[in-house]
Amino acid sequence: MSAEAFLRLDIEASSPARLRLLLIQKAVGLSHLVLHLWEEGDYQKADQWILRIRDILSELLEGVTDKQNSAAGPISDLYVYLIQLLDQSAAGRVEEGLKSLSEVLEIDMETWSLFVRQENISAAPNSPAFSAHGSSDFDSISSSIELDLQM
């Protein structure tokens, strides 16, 4: 099976949350690529990848569809801000702006990665991630986060 066929199969079998994570991962990778291309002076290629990042951010924004959810407004605002930051950074080739965009997307990526991991654990209760007591690694992570917050 070719890498492209494997990727297509992975995408077709993925949950909406996993698809969102894949888009965010791609945007992070492309933002790093654009920074590298700017350093090399290859602005034409960088501009093409900036358009792709913008498409991804727009798709992520369009994915915020549940207006009844109280988090929808702030999440939409975040993606609008990121699109504006990308446009401003690209117009002036401002590395700091693009680095900030990448940092925010990396936090978003970590959040969705945890969500997808929990989603996978919930879907497969007999997976090795569950201990003999029926709790998952995610439960211990959650407990340690709660302990950190209480200190």
N, CA and C atoms as an extended XYZ file, in Angstrom:
453
Properties=species:S:1:pos:R:3:atomname:S:1:resname:S:1:resid:I:1 pbc="F F F"
N         0.854       -1.163        0.000 N   MET     1
C         0.000        0.000        0.000 CA  MET     1
C         0.909        1.238        0.000 C   MET     1
N         0.631        2.167       -0.896 N   SER     2
C         1.433        3.385       -0.980 CA  SER     2
C         1.143        4.307        0.201 C   SER     2
N         2.049        5.230        0.432 N   ALA     3
C         1.869        6.182        1.537 CA  ALA     3
C         0.624        7.030        1.309 C   ALA     3
N         0.369        7.395        0.065 N   GLU     4
C        -0.807        8.206       -0.248 CA  GLU     4
C        -2.090        7.424        0.018 C   GLU     4
N        -2.109        6.154       -0.356 N   ALA     5
C        -3.288        5.318       -0.120 CA  ALA     5
C        -3.504        5.114        1.383 C   ALA     5
N        -2.412        4.928        2.112 N   PHE     6
C        -2.514        4.765        3.560 CA  PHE     6
C        -3.075        6.030        4.199 C   PHE     6
N        -2.577        7.192        3.769 N   LEU     7
C        -3.057        8.464        4.310 CA  LEU     7
C        -4.534        8.652        3.996 C   LEU     7
N        -4.940        8.329        2.768 N   ARG     8
C        -6.342        8.456        2.376 CA  ARG     8
C        -7.222        7.566        3.244 C   ARG     8
N        -6.782        6.339        3.497 N   LEU     9
C        -7.541        5.413        4.343 CA  LEU     9
C        -7.626        5.945        5.774 C   LEU     9
N        -6.519        6.487        6.278 N   ASP    10
C        -6.496        7.062        7.625 CA  ASP    10
C        -7.491        8.210        7.728 C   ASP    10
N        -7.528        9.068        6.726 N   ILE    11
C        -8.439       10.217        6.732 CA  ILE    11
C        -9.895        9.759        6.676 C   ILE    11
N       -10.175        8.784        5.806 N   GLU    12
C       -11.550        8.308        5.655 CA  GLU    12
C       -12.071        7.649        6.936 C   GLU    12
N       -11.182        7.047        7.715 N   ALA    13
C       -11.597        6.339        8.923 CA  ALA    13
C       -11.537        7.221       10.168 C   ALA    13
N       -11.083        8.455       10.026 N   SER    14
C       -10.870        9.330       11.177 CA  SER    14
C       -12.149       10.000       11.646 C   SER    14
N       -12.179       10.275       12.936 N   SER    15
C       -13.281       11.030       13.525 CA  SER    15
C       -13.121       12.502       13.145 C   SER    15
N       -14.173       13.290       13.285 N   PRO    16
C       -14.048       14.732       13.019 CA  PRO    16
C       -12.957       15.392       13.877 C   PRO    16
N       -12.810       14.949       15.117 N   ALA    17
C       -11.777       15.519       15.991 CA  ALA    17
C       -10.381       15.194       15.465 C   ALA    17
N       -10.189       13.966       15.003 N   ARG    18
C        -8.878       13.568       14.446 CA  ARG    18
C        -8.592       14.337       13.165 C   ARG    18
N        -9.596       14.553       12.331 N   LEU    19
C        -9.406       15.338       11.109 CA  LEU    19
C        -8.987       16.765       11.450 C   LEU    19
N        -9.613       17.327       12.466 N   ARG    20
C        -9.261       18.675       12.921 CA  ARG    20
C        -7.806       18.696       13.399 C   ARG    20
N        -7.415       17.687       14.151 N   LEU    21
C        -6.039       17.580       14.624 CA  LEU    21
C        -5.066       17.502       13.445 C   LEU    21
N        -5.391       16.723       12.439 N   LEU    22
C        -4.522       16.608       11.266 CA  LEU    22
C        -4.357       17.951       10.558 C   LEU    22
N        -5.443       18.710       10.453 N   LEU    23
C        -5.365       20.038        9.829 CA  LEU    23
C        -4.464       20.964       10.639 C   LEU    23
N        -4.622       20.943       11.944 N   ILE    24
C        -3.809       21.806       12.804 CA  ILE    24
C        -2.333       21.411       12.696 C   ILE    24
N        -2.057       20.107       12.697 N   GLN    25
C        -0.680       19.640       12.556 CA  GLN    25
C        -0.074       20.126       11.242 C   GLN    25
N        -0.848       20.062       10.186 N   LYS    26
C        -0.367       20.520        8.877 CA  LYS    26
C        -0.073       22.018        8.910 C   LYS    26
N        -0.950       22.809        9.520 N   ALA    27
C        -0.745       24.255        9.594 CA  ALA    27
C         0.515       24.589       10.403 C   ALA    27
N         0.753       23.861       11.484 N   VAL    28
C         1.960       24.081       12.283 CA  VAL    28
C         3.200       23.771       11.438 C   VAL    28
N         3.187       22.644       10.785 N   GLY    29
C         4.329       22.264        9.949 CA  GLY    29
C         4.589       23.271        8.837 C   GLY    29
N         3.517       23.732        8.214 N   LEU    30
C         3.676       24.700        7.126 CA  LEU    30
C         4.168       26.052        7.639 C   LEU    30
N         3.754       26.436        8.838 N   SER    31
C         4.237       27.713        9.384 CA  SER    31
C         5.747       27.649        9.617 C   SER    31
N         6.242       26.497       10.064 N   HIS    32
C         7.683       26.322       10.237 CA  HIS    32
C         8.394       26.343        8.877 C   HIS    32
N         7.771       25.729        7.886 N   LEU    33
C         8.339       25.728        6.537 CA  LEU    33
C         8.422       27.150        5.981 C   LEU    33
N         7.385       27.934        6.179 N   VAL    34
C         7.378       29.318        5.687 CA  VAL    34
C         8.500       30.118        6.345 C   VAL    34
N         8.685       29.947        7.649 N   LEU    35
C         9.778       30.641        8.331 CA  LEU    35
C        11.129       30.270        7.713 C   LEU    35
N        11.307       28.997        7.428 N   HIS    36
C        12.546       28.532        6.794 CA  HIS    36
C        12.706       29.140        5.397 C   HIS    36
N        11.630       29.157        4.628 N   LEU    37
C        11.699       29.722        3.282 CA  LEU    37
C        11.996       31.221        3.321 C   LEU    37
N        11.449       31.917        4.300 N   TRP    38
C        11.769       33.343        4.462 CA  TRP    38
C        13.252       33.522        4.746 C   TRP    38
N        13.798       32.668        5.604 N   GLU    39
C        15.233       32.746        5.916 CA  GLU    39
C        16.079       32.510        4.674 C   GLU    39
N        15.612       31.620        3.799 N   GLU    40
C        16.327       31.304        2.567 CA  GLU    40
C        16.089       32.339        1.474 C   GLU    40
N        15.113       33.217        1.695 N   GLY    41
C        14.798       34.235        0.691 CA  GLY    41
C        13.894       33.739       -0.432 C   GLY    41
N        13.289       32.569       -0.246 N   ASP    42
C        12.398       32.001       -1.268 CA  ASP    42
C        10.960       32.441       -0.969 C   ASP    42
N        10.691       33.715       -1.248 N   TYR    43
C         9.412       34.324       -0.885 CA  TYR    43
C         8.253       33.820       -1.735 C   TYR    43
N         8.528       33.441       -2.969 N   GLN    44
C         7.449       32.961       -3.832 CA  GLN    44
C         6.877       31.640       -3.304 C   GLN    44
N         7.748       30.700       -2.960 N   LYS    45
C         7.276       29.434       -2.389 CA  LYS    45
C         6.591       29.674       -1.053 C   LYS    45
N         7.184       30.550       -0.247 N   ALA    46
C         6.606       30.855        1.068 CA  ALA    46
C         5.192       31.396        0.907 C   ALA    46
N         5.005       32.292       -0.063 N   ASP    47
C         3.675       32.867       -0.288 CA  ASP    47
C         2.647       31.803       -0.667 C   ASP    47
N         3.074       30.799       -1.433 N   GLN    48
C         2.161       29.711       -1.807 CA  GLN    48
C         1.734       28.915       -0.571 C   GLN    48
N         2.694       28.650        0.323 N   TRP    49
C         2.369       27.889        1.532 CA  TRP    49
C         1.539       28.720        2.501 C   TRP    49
N         1.744       30.040        2.499 N   ILE    50
C         0.915       30.910        3.337 CA  ILE    50
C        -0.543       30.817        2.907 C   ILE    50
N        -0.769       30.746        1.608 N   LEU    51
C        -2.147       30.583        1.111 CA  LEU    51
C        -2.749       29.274        1.619 C   LEU    51
N        -1.943       28.224        1.656 N   ARG    52
C        -2.436       26.931        2.150 CA  ARG    52
C        -2.747       27.007        3.642 C   ARG    52
N        -1.892       27.695        4.410 N   ILE    53
C        -2.168       27.864        5.848 CA  ILE    53
C        -3.472       28.627        6.033 C   ILE    53
N        -3.668       29.651        5.222 N   ARG    54
C        -4.902       30.446        5.312 CA  ARG    54
C        -6.125       29.578        5.012 C   ARG    54
N        -6.008       28.721        3.998 N   ASP    55
C        -7.100       27.792        3.670 CA  ASP    55
C        -7.409       26.876        4.854 C   ASP    55
N        -6.363       26.379        5.499 N   ILE    56
C        -6.549       25.484        6.645 CA  ILE    56
C        -7.232       26.232        7.795 C   ILE    56
N        -6.756       27.441        8.088 N   LEU    57
C        -7.373       28.221        9.167 CA  LEU    57
C        -8.835       28.528        8.852 C   LEU    57
N        -9.126       28.823        7.593 N   SER    58
C       -10.518       29.081        7.194 CA  SER    58
C       -11.366       27.831        7.361 C   SER    58
N       -10.804       26.681        7.018 N   GLU    59
C       -11.533       25.421        7.186 CA  GLU    59
C       -11.775       25.123        8.661 C   GLU    59
N       -10.784       25.404        9.499 N   LEU    60
C       -10.960       25.211       10.938 CA  LEU    60
C       -12.036       26.143       11.478 C   LEU    60
N       -12.063       27.378       10.980 N   LEU    61
C       -13.096       28.334       11.384 CA  LEU    61
C       -14.480       27.851       10.952 C   LEU    61
N       -14.587       27.357        9.730 N   GLU    62
C       -15.873       26.855        9.234 CA  GLU    62
C       -16.347       25.639       10.019 C   GLU    62
N       -15.411       24.921       10.639 N   GLY    63
C       -15.761       23.733       11.415 CA  GLY    63
C       -16.405       24.042       12.759 C   GLY    63
N       -16.384       25.304       13.158 N   VAL    64
C       -17.016       25.702       14.416 CA  VAL    64
C       -18.468       26.009       14.090 C   VAL    64
N       -19.294       24.967       14.148 N   THR    65
C       -20.668       25.086       13.644 CA  THR    65
C       -21.739       25.115       14.726 C   THR    65
N       -21.423       24.628       15.904 N   ASP    66
C       -22.435       24.530       16.955 CA  ASP    66
C       -22.546       25.860       17.693 C   ASP    66
N       -23.386       26.742       17.191 N   LYS    67
C       -23.532       28.072       17.787 CA  LYS    67
C       -24.188       28.012       19.167 C   LYS    67
N       -24.809       26.879       19.506 N   GLN    68
C       -25.406       26.703       20.830 CA  GLN    68
C       -24.336       26.472       21.900 C   GLN    68
N       -23.175       26.009       21.478 N   ASN    69
C       -22.090       25.733       22.398 CA  ASN    69
C       -21.458       27.053       22.827 C   ASN    69
N       -21.312       27.249       24.124 N   SER    70
C       -20.787       28.520       24.641 CA  SER    70
C       -19.336       28.762       24.228 C   SER    70
N       -18.612       27.719       23.866 N   ALA    71
C       -17.215       27.880       23.442 CA  ALA    71
C       -17.098       28.264       21.965 C   ALA    71
N       -18.172       28.155       21.212 N   ALA    72
C       -18.109       28.411       19.771 CA  ALA    72
C       -17.673       29.840       19.453 C   ALA    72
N       -18.201       30.813       20.168 N   GLY    73
C       -17.849       32.213       19.914 CA  GLY    73
C       -16.370       32.487       20.122 C   GLY    73
N       -15.824       32.147       21.301 N   PRO    74
C       -14.391       32.375       21.525 CA  PRO    74
C       -13.488       31.597       20.555 C   PRO    74
N       -13.899       30.390       20.204 N   ILE    75
C       -13.090       29.602       19.268 CA  ILE    75
C       -13.121       30.244       17.885 C   ILE    75
N       -14.291       30.681       17.451 N   SER    76
C       -14.392       31.388       16.172 CA  SER    76
C       -13.532       32.642       16.192 C   SER    76
N       -13.610       33.389       17.289 N   ASP    77
C       -12.803       34.610       17.414 CA  ASP    77
C       -11.312       34.294       17.325 C   ASP    77
N       -10.896       33.187       17.926 N   LEU    78
C        -9.486       32.797       17.878 CA  LEU    78
C        -9.039       32.573       16.433 C   LEU    78
N        -9.846       31.829       15.661 N   TYR    79
C        -9.443       31.550       14.277 CA  TYR    79
C        -9.488       32.797       13.406 C   TYR    79
N       -10.433       33.693       13.658 N   VAL    80
C       -10.451       34.967       12.932 CA  VAL    80
C        -9.176       35.738       13.242 C   VAL    80
N        -8.797       35.773       14.523 N   TYR    81
C        -7.563       36.446       14.930 CA  TYR    81
C        -6.347       35.820       14.245 C   TYR    81
N        -6.282       34.483       14.205 N   LEU    82
C        -5.139       33.806       13.591 CA  LEU    82
C        -5.054       34.102       12.098 C   LEU    82
N        -6.197       34.178       11.427 N   ILE    83
C        -6.202       34.524       10.004 CA  ILE    83
C        -5.674       35.949        9.819 C   ILE    83
N        -6.126       36.858       10.669 N   GLN    84
C        -5.648       38.243       10.590 CA  GLN    84
C        -4.149       38.323       10.886 C   GLN    84
N        -3.696       37.581       11.884 N   LEU    85
C        -2.280       37.558       12.226 CA  LEU    85
C        -1.450       37.005       11.073 C   LEU    85
N        -1.947       35.956       10.440 N   LEU    86
C        -1.254       35.384        9.285 CA  LEU    86
C        -1.162       36.410        8.166 C   LEU    86
N        -2.272       37.080        7.860 N   ASP    87
C        -2.281       38.072        6.787 CA  ASP    87
C        -1.301       39.214        7.075 C   ASP    87
N        -1.306       39.702        8.310 N   GLN    88
C        -0.399       40.796        8.678 CA  GLN    88
C         1.058       40.336        8.629 C   GLN    88
N         1.313       39.154        9.117 N   SER    89
C         2.679       38.621        9.124 CA  SER    89
C         3.181       38.399        7.698 C   SER    89
N         2.315       37.886        6.850 N   ALA    90
C         2.705       37.610        5.464 CA  ALA    90
C         2.953       38.902        4.698 C   ALA    90
N         2.125       39.898        4.933 N   ALA    91
C         2.251       41.160        4.198 CA  ALA    91
C         3.597       41.827        4.462 C   ALA    91
N         4.065       41.756        5.703 N   GLY    92
C         5.331       42.392        6.052 CA  GLY    92
C         6.459       41.403        6.282 C   GLY    92
N         6.195       40.130        6.023 N   ARG    93
C         7.149       39.053        6.309 CA  ARG    93
C         7.708       39.196        7.727 C   ARG    93
N         6.768       39.281        8.673 N   VAL    94
C         7.098       39.472       10.083 CA  VAL    94
C         7.226       38.094       10.742 C   VAL    94
N         8.469       37.716       11.013 N   GLU    95
C         8.723       36.392       11.587 CA  GLU    95
C         8.069       36.215       12.947 C   GLU    95
N         8.117       37.232       13.786 N   GLU    96
C         7.549       37.119       15.128 CA  GLU    96
C         6.044       36.830       15.076 C   GLU    96
N         5.343       37.450       14.135 N   GLY    97
C         3.915       37.204       13.993 CA  GLY    97
C         3.635       35.760       13.614 C   GLY    97
N         4.436       35.251       12.675 N   LEU    98
C         4.248       33.863       12.247 CA  LEU    98
C         4.641       32.890       13.357 C   LEU    98
N         5.663       33.242       14.124 N   LYS    99
C         6.041       32.395       15.263 CA  LYS    99
C         4.928       32.368       16.307 C   LYS    99
N         4.296       33.518       16.541 N   SER   100
C         3.177       33.580       17.490 CA  SER   100
C         2.017       32.718       17.008 C   SER   100
N         1.722       32.797       15.724 N   LEU   101
C         0.660       31.974       15.138 CA  LEU   101
C         0.969       30.498       15.356 C   LEU   101
N         2.195       30.122       15.094 N   SER   102
C         2.602       28.727       15.258 CA  SER   102
C         2.478       28.280       16.712 C   SER   102
N         2.863       29.149       17.651 N   GLU   103
C         2.772       28.801       19.072 CA  GLU   103
C         1.321       28.576       19.503 C   GLU   103
N         0.426       29.427       19.044 N   VAL   104
C        -0.993       29.259       19.385 CA  VAL   104
C        -1.524       27.964       18.778 C   VAL   104
N        -1.155       27.696       17.530 N   LEU   105
C        -1.601       26.456       16.886 CA  LEU   105
C        -1.029       25.224       17.577 C   LEU   105
N         0.180       25.319       18.101 N   GLU   106
C         0.765       24.183       18.813 CA  GLU   106
C        -0.018       23.890       20.094 C   GLU   106
N        -0.481       24.923       20.770 N   ILE   107
C        -1.321       24.724       21.962 CA  ILE   107
C        -2.652       24.081       21.557 C   ILE   107
N        -3.224       24.573       20.471 N   ASP   108
C        -4.472       24.000       19.952 CA  ASP   108
C        -4.253       22.536       19.580 C   ASP   108
N        -3.103       22.245       18.974 N   MET   109
C        -2.772       20.884       18.574 CA  MET   109
C        -2.665       19.969       19.795 C   MET   109
N        -2.027       20.449       20.865 N   GLU   110
C        -1.911       19.648       22.085 CA  GLU   110
C        -3.287       19.351       22.674 C   GLU   110
N        -4.156       20.357       22.666 N   THR   111
C        -5.508       20.187       23.200 CA  THR   111
C        -6.263       19.129       22.412 C   THR   111
N        -6.247       19.246       21.095 N   TRP   112
C        -6.965       18.282       20.260 CA  TRP   112
C        -6.322       16.903       20.327 C   TRP   112
N        -5.021       16.857       20.498 N   SER   113
C        -4.342       15.565       20.637 CA  SER   113
C        -4.824       14.832       21.884 C   SER   113
N        -4.950       15.560       23.000 N   LEU   114
C        -5.483       14.951       24.225 CA  LEU   114
C        -6.926       14.495       24.034 C   LEU   114
N        -7.717       15.328       23.351 N   PHE   115
C        -9.114       14.970       23.119 CA  PHE   115
C        -9.212       13.704       22.265 C   PHE   115
N        -8.418       13.636       21.202 N   VAL   116
C        -8.449       12.464       20.318 CA  VAL   116
C        -7.969       11.228       21.067 C   VAL   116
N        -6.965       11.403       21.899 N   ARG   117
C        -6.480       10.269       22.686 CA  ARG   117
C        -7.594        9.752       23.600 C   ARG   117
N        -8.274       10.671       24.276 N   GLN   118
C        -9.379       10.269       25.151 CA  GLN   118
C       -10.491        9.610       24.339 C   GLN   118
N       -10.771       10.161       23.179 N   GLU   119
C       -11.794        9.599       22.295 CA  GLU   119
C       -11.431        8.168       21.907 C   GLU   119
N       -10.163        7.930       21.603 N   ASN   120
C        -9.708        6.583       21.229 CA  ASN   120
C        -9.786        5.618       22.403 C   ASN   120
N        -9.442        6.111       23.588 N   ILE   121
C        -9.507        5.269       24.784 CA  ILE   121
C       -10.958        4.889       25.086 C   ILE   121
N       -11.847        5.857       24.960 N   SER   122
C       -13.263        5.596       25.218 CA  SER   122
C       -13.844        4.613       24.216 C   SER   122
N       -13.342        4.645       22.997 N   ALA   123
C       -13.861        3.765       21.950 CA  ALA   123
C       -13.315        2.345       22.078 C   ALA   123
N       -12.208        2.184       22.783 N   ALA   124
C       -11.583        0.864       22.896 CA  ALA   124
C       -11.262        0.566       24.359 C   ALA   124
N       -12.268        0.205       25.155 N   PRO   125
C       -12.043       -0.019       26.587 CA  PRO   125
C       -11.107       -1.190       26.894 C   PRO   125
N       -10.860       -2.079       25.941 N   ASN   126
C        -9.976       -3.216       26.171 CA  ASN   126
C        -8.559       -2.945       25.677 C   ASN   126
N        -8.261       -1.676       25.381 N   SER   127
C        -6.939       -1.336       24.853 CA  SER   127
C        -5.897       -1.402       25.958 C   SER   127
N        -4.600       -1.515       25.596 N   PRO   128
C        -3.531       -1.584       26.602 CA  PRO   128
C        -3.408       -0.316       27.442 C   PRO   128
N        -4.014        0.781       27.021 N   ALA   129
C        -3.929        2.024       27.787 CA  ALA   129
C        -4.719        1.927       29.088 C   ALA   129
N        -5.564        0.910       29.206 N   PHE   130
C        -6.345        0.724       30.428 CA  PHE   130
C        -5.612       -0.228       31.356 C   PHE   130
N        -5.610        0.101       32.616 N   SER   131
C        -4.966       -0.768       33.600 CA  SER   131
C        -5.968       -1.809       34.089 C   SER   131
N        -5.520       -2.637       34.989 N   ALA   132
C        -6.395       -3.671       35.546 CA  ALA   132
C        -7.532       -3.054       36.338 C   ALA   132
N        -7.366       -1.817       36.786 N   HIS   133
C        -8.410       -1.157       37.570 CA  HIS   133
C        -9.447       -0.472       36.700 C   HIS   133
N        -9.248       -0.516       35.379 N   GLY   134
C       -10.235        0.083       34.490 CA  GLY   134
C       -10.029        1.569       34.259 C   GLY   134
N        -8.945        2.130       34.764 N   SER   135
C        -8.695        3.545       34.502 CA  SER   135
C        -7.638        3.677       33.416 C   SER   135
N        -7.668        4.786       32.766 N   SER   136
C        -6.747        4.991       31.649 CA  SER   136
C        -5.584        5.872       32.061 C   SER   136
N        -4.580        5.948       31.185 N   ASP   137
C        -3.475        6.872       31.380 CA  ASP   137
C        -3.998        8.301       31.439 C   ASP   137
N        -5.045        8.571       30.682 N   PHE   138
C        -5.613        9.917       30.651 CA  PHE   138
C        -6.132       10.302       32.030 C   PHE   138
N        -6.711        9.335       32.757 N   ASP   139
C        -7.199        9.616       34.106 CA  ASP   139
C        -6.058       10.055       35.011 C   ASP   139
N        -4.913        9.391       34.904 N   SER   140
C        -3.781        9.775       35.749 CA  SER   140
C        -3.244       11.136       35.347 C   SER   140
N        -3.258       11.453       34.052 N   ILE   141
C        -2.844       12.776       33.601 CA  ILE   141
C        -3.804       13.811       34.158 C   ILE   141
N        -5.106       13.537       34.060 N   SER   142
C        -6.097       14.473       34.580 CA  SER   142
C        -5.909       14.685       36.073 C   SER   142
N        -5.636       13.613       36.796 N   SER   143
C        -5.432       13.732       38.241 CA  SER   143
C        -4.213       14.585       38.545 C   SER   143
N        -3.129       14.393       37.796 N   SER   144
C        -1.927       15.180       38.063 CA  SER   144
C        -2.153       16.639       37.720 C   SER   144
N        -2.945       16.919       36.693 N   ILE   145
C        -3.259       18.294       36.353 CA  ILE   145
C        -4.078       18.919       37.478 C   ILE   145
N        -5.058       18.175       38.014 N   GLU   146
C        -5.873       18.687       39.109 CA  GLU   146
C        -5.005       18.955       40.332 C   GLU   146
N        -4.027       18.077       40.605 N   LEU   147
C        -3.147       18.290       41.736 CA  LEU   147
C        -2.307       19.542       41.532 C   LEU   147
N        -1.808       19.751       40.330 N   ASP   148
C        -1.017       20.938       40.036 CA  ASP   148
C        -1.831       22.200       40.236 C   ASP   148
N        -3.082       22.151       39.871 N   LEU   149
C        -3.946       23.316       40.003 CA  LEU   149
C        -4.259       23.619       41.453 C   LEU   149
N        -4.325       22.584       42.286 N   GLN   150
C        -4.658       22.777       43.679 CA  GLN   150
C        -3.475       23.328       44.474 C   GLN   150
N        -2.272       23.101       44.002 N   MET   151
C        -1.076       23.562       44.738 CA  MET   151
C        -0.870       25.027       44.639 C   MET   151
